[in-house]
Amino acid sequence: MGINLRYPGIFLFGVLIIALVCLAAFLLRRRRRDRIRIRAANTDRLKMHPLYQRKLVQARIFRILAAAGIILALAASVLLSSRPYRRDAVRDPVTRRDIFLCVDLSSSSYAGVKDLVNEFGSTIDGLDGDRIGISLFNTSSIQYVPMTDDYVFARERLDALAGYLSAEEEFMADYVQKYDSVYDIPESERPRYDELNRILSTFDEGITAGYEFKGTSAVGEGLASCLFSFPELNKEKRTRIILFVTDNHEELLEDPLVTLEESAEMCSQDKVTVFGIYPAGRQAAQGSAESRGSADSSTASEEMRRMKSAVELTGGSFYETGSSITAEQILDDIASQAIVDTNTAVASLDQDTPLFWVCLLIAGFILIAGTTLFYVLRRGIRKGSFSRKLTAAVLLGLMAVSIIVIAVRPMYLSPSAEIMTRNLDVAFVVDTTISMWAEDHKIQLPTQPGSGLPGSRTNSSVPQTRMDGVKKDIYSIMNALPGSNFSLIRFDNGAEIMTPFTQDINAVYDMVNDLSMPAYATARGSTLNTAHDALKAILESAGRKGRNRKTIVFIFSDGETTDGSDLMSFADLNGMIDDGAVLGYGTAEGGQMYYPGRGYVKNTTTGQNALSCIDEKSLRAIADDLDLTYINETRDALSLEGLKGTSLGGRLRLIRMMSRDAAFANGDRTGYEETYHYFAAAAGLVLLIWLFLTIYRGGVA
C-alpha cells in the first residue's frame, strides 16, 4: 500500500538531511575517539566475567531500543512534515433524481387527477435523496412547489392540492351541473358555495390568468414551463423526470406559444424524460363518447395518440391510468429506468491522515524517553555530567510539547477560503401589506446577482419603498450565506409559504422579485400575528432535518398594526431558532403609499394621502420573544454607509462564524488549513540533534 504525500519534496529533503547528520556524526566521533583513546592490557578475563556479560547484553538491548525509538520518531516526523493524506472517491448516489409532477388542472381532467394526486402523496414518503417539485397549469402555469427534498412540505402541498380537486369535484357536481344560474342556488346552500369558491380561487388565480382571451388547457405551454423550472438545467448533470398528468384536451381561443410536440423536443434536447399519465376520469369520458358513437371518440383517441408520441420522443413511457395502474407502480418503473441510464458522478476528496504516524511518533518518543530515564536512574541521579542531563531534559521537553501540539492538530481559517454555509436553513418572513410600499426608504438599490432588478429605481434621490429595501437585504443575505437552504414566507391578509427550504436560489430570487401588493379591495389591514403559524410550520420542517443544522430566521416588516388586533407572543418559537434578526423598515415621520392604477392611498378620515409609520415597539417585542437582534434598516440606509457593517452586515458575519464552528464540530474542515506539519518539522529538528549527540558521544544524557 503506497503512501500519498502532499509535499513529497519535504520527505526527500528530510531523508537527505538525516543521512548527512548521521555521516557527520560518525566522522566526528571517529576523530574524537582517535584523539582520546587509551589502550588497556589483559582485558580478556574481565570481558568473560558473568557480571560483565550480563551488563553488556543489557546495554545492547537498551541501545537497540533507543535506536528503534529514534528511527521510528524520525521516520514519523518526516512523514508528518510531508502531510500524508488519503484520496477518497465521493460518489453521487444514482438514486438522486429531480422529479417534477406537472399537473393539468383544467375542468376536463380533474376527476382522474384527484385520484393520482392522492396516490402520489403516499408515494413521496418512500423517496430517499430525490428532489421533487410540483408545477400546475391550465391557461397559465405556476410553480406550486419548487424543487426540494423537504418531503413533508411537498406532501402537505399535495394534500392541499387534493383538497382543491375535491372542492372542484363537489362544486361541479353540486352546483355547476345542478343549477343553471347562480341565482338558482338556495340560500341554505350559499355558505358552502361561497366557501368552495374561496378554496378554488386560491389556485385558479394563478393557473387561469388571461383565460378570457386565451381559452383553457395550454398543454404545450404547461410542459415547457415545467421544463424550465428545473434548477441548473444546463449546468448540473442529474437525472431529470417530468410526470406529466393531462388529458391533452386543449380548448384554446388562439394558437399556443408552444405546442406539445415542440415542448417534447425541448425536453429531449435537455435530456429530461417525460412520463405521460392519462387520467382515468378522461378515459371514462372517452368510453361514454364511444358508446354514443359521437365524434368525441375520435378526438379523445387523437389526443391520446399525440400525447403518447410526444412523451416517447423524450424516452419516457405513456400510461393510461385505471384500476390496474397506480402512481407507485409508475414511480417504480421510473426508478428502474433511471438507475440504468444514470452515470454515477465521482469526485475526489483529499483528507489528511496523520493519526497512524502520530501514534508512531509517540511510540518512538516513549522508547527514547524510557531508555534515557532508565540509563540516568541506573547510573544514579547524582552521577554524570549535569550539562548532559540538562540537555536531555530540554530536548525531551521540546519533543513532548511538539507531539502534544501535533496530536491536537491546530488549524486556522484560510483568509482566501470561501465559507459555504451548507448547514444553515434560512427562512425569510416578509410583510407584504400595502404599508410596505411606503416611500420612505431612500437607498441605492443594487441589482440582483446574475441579473438586473426589473423596474428598479437606482437614483438615490428618488424615494424608494420599504419593499425595495427588503429585496435588497434579502439578496445581500443570500450572497453572504452561500450553500444555505432558503425559504420564503409572505404575509398580509393571510400567510403563505411560497417556497420550502431549497437550494434552488433562482426560484427564491424570482419569488422575491415578484413580491407584490395584496389586492386593494380585499386588504384587511396589517398585523404581525398572521405570520406566526406559517413560521411555526417552516421551523418544524427545519427541525426534522437533524441536529447538525442551524435554523436562521429574518423577519422583514414595518411592525404596523392596523386591523385592531393585539400583538401575540412569538415566544413559543424561540427554541426552534438559532439566530437571525428582525429587520424594521420605515420612519417615524412616515411615508406615502402608491397603489398602481389607483394613485396614492388616501386617509378615509381626512381625504389626504395616508402615511404609514414604523412601529418599532412591536418589532422589538417580536425580537425579544425570539431572542433575536432588532435592526432598523431604514435608519441605516439613511445614515452613513459605514454604519451598515455594524447592523445586518455584522449579524451576517456572526452567523457565518456560527455555521463554520458548527461544521467544524461536525468534522467538516472545509476552509481550514492544517498546521500540525510545522510542529512535526520542529520535532524532527529536535530528533536530529538527539540523533547527532547519540552517535557522536554515545548518548545524550
C-alpha positions, 0 to 999 in steps of 0.5 A: 500500500503506497503512501500519498504525500502532499509535499513529497519534496519535504520527505526527500529533503528530510531523508537527505538531511538525516543521512548527512547528520548521521555521516557527520556524526560518525566522522566526528566521533571517529576523530574524537575517539582517535584523539582520546583513546587509551589502550588497556592490557589483559582485558580478556578475563574481565570481558568473560566475567558473568557480571560483565556479560550480563551488563553488556547484553543489557546495554545492547538491548537498551541501545537497540531500543533507543535506536528503534525509538529514534528511527521510528520518531524520525521516520514519523516526523518526516512523514508528518512534515510531508502531510500524508493524506488519503484520496477518497472517491465521493460518489453521487448516489444514482438514486438522486433524481429531480422529479417534477409532477406537472399537473393539468388542472383544467375542468376536463381532467380533474376527476382522474387527477384527484385520484393520482394526486392522492396516490402520489402523496403516499408515494413521496414518503418512500423517496430517499435523496430525490428532489421533487417539485410540483408545477400546475397549469391550465391557461397559465402555469405556476410553480406550486412547489419548487424543487426540494427534498423537504418531503413533508412540505411537498406532501402537505402541498399535495394534500392541499392540492387534493383538497382543491380537486375535491372542492372542484369535484363537489362544486361541479357536481353540486352546483355547476351541473345542478343549477343553471344560474347562480341565482338558482342556488338556495340560500341554505346552500350559499355558505358552502358555495361561497366557501368552495369558491374561496378554496378554488380561487386560491389556485385558479388565480394563478393557473387561469390568468388571461383565460378570457382571451386565451381559452383553457388547457395550454398543454404545450405551454404547461410542459415547457414551463415545467421544463424550465423550472428545473434548477441548473438545467444546463449546468448540473448533470442529474437525472431529470423526470417530468410526470406529466398528468393531462388529458391533452384536451386543449380548448384554446381561443388562439394558437399556443406559444408552444405546442406539445410536440415542440415542448417534447423536443425541448425536453429531449434536447435537455435530456429530461424524460417525460412520463405521460399519465392519462387520467382515468376520469378522461378515459371514462369520458372517452368510453361514454363518447364511444358508446354514443358513437359521437365524434368525441371518440375520435378526438379523445383517441387523437389526443391520446395518440399525440400525447403518447408520441410526444412523451416517447420522443423524450424516452419516457413511457405513456400510461393510461391510468385505471384500476390496474395502474397506480402512481407507485407502480409508475414511480417504480418503473421510473426508478428502474429506468433511471438507475440504468441510464444514470452515470454515477458522478465521482469526485475526489476528496483529499483528507489528511491522515496523520493519526497512524504516524502520530501514534508512531511518533509517540511510540518512538518518543516513549522508547527514547524517553524510557531508555534515557530515564532508565540509563540516568536512574541506573547510573544514579541521579547524582552521577554524570555530567549535569550539562548532559542531563540538562540537555536531555531534559530540554530536548525531551521537553521540546519533543513532548510539547511538539507531539502534544501540539501535533496530536491536537492538530491546530488549524486556522481559517484560510483568509482566501477560503470561501465559507459555504454555509451548507448547514444553515436553513434560512427562512425569510418572513416578509410583510407584504401589506400595502404599508410596505410600499411606503416611500420612505426608504431612500437607498441605492438599490443594487441589482440582483446577482446574475441579473438586473432588478426589473423596474428598479429605481437606482437614483438615490434621490428618488424615494424608494419603498420599504419593499425595495429595501427588503429585496435588497437585504434579502439578496445581500443575505443570500450572497453572504450565506452561500450553500444555505437552504432558503425559504420564503414566507409572505404575509398580509391578509393571510400567510403563505409559504411560497417556497420550502427550504431549497437550494434552488436560489433562482426560484427564491430570487424570482419569488422575491422579485415578484413580491407584490401588493395584496389586492386593494379591495380585499386588504384587511389591514396589517398585523404581525400575528398572521405570520406566526403559524406559517413560521411555526410550520417552516421551523418544524420542517427545519427541525426534522432535518437533524441536529447538525443544522442551524435554523436562521430566521429574518423577519422583514416588516414595518411592525404596523398594526392596523386591523385592531388586533393585539400583538401575540407572543412569538415566544413559543418559537424561540427554541426552534431558532438559532439566530437571525434578526428582525429587520424594521423598515420605515420612519417615524415621520412616515411615508406615502403609499402608491397603489398602481392604477389607483394613485396614492392611498388616501386617509378615509378620515381626512381625504389626504394621502395616508402615511404609514409609520414604523412601529418599532415597539412591536418589532422589538417585542417580536425580537425579544420573544425570539431572542433575536437582534432588532435592526432598523434598516431604514435608519441605516440606509439613511445614515452613513454607509459605514454604519451598515457593517455594524447592523445586518452586515455584522449579524451576517458575519456572526452567523457565518462564524456560527455555521463554520464552528458548527461544521467544524464540530461536525468534522467538516474542515472545509476552509481550514488549513492544517498546521500540525506539519510545522510542529512535526518539522520542529520535532524532527529538528529536535530528533536530529540533534538527539540523533547527532549527540547519540552517535557522536558521544554515545548518548545524550544524557 
